[in-house]
């Protein structure tokens, strides 16, 4: 069995953003020369997420509105966590959207269902964050 590891870095210009990283995962898979196996991709920061869904702008706006209803950013005073930082909402949003995805690799390609793509969700942005890609297989 072979393994491959790569790190991506993202810095969004806004506090919250959704970034399509599917192409970056496909590039890493090609670099790995692994044809059958699994790809793990996870956000290496507690206020960011990696998830799979449809690449549709209306859906991304729906995520933003839904997450803001569940864990509103303001008032900052509503969160016990907010003392040193003002990102209590970002921790909760990350928990809801998830930390990682695992994707099957079949015949050298990411084995997606219809419309599936991979996104990085940023909930406390404007600083450099790390994403891990780990591929195992043959």
Secondary structure, 3 states (H helix, E strand, C coil): CEEEEEEEEECCCCCCEEEECHHHHHHHHHHHCCCCEEEEEEECCCCEEEEEEECCHHHHHHHHHHHHHHCCCCCHHHCCCCCCCCCHHHHHHHHHHCCEEEEEEECCEECCCCCEEEEEEECCCCCCEEEEEEEEEC
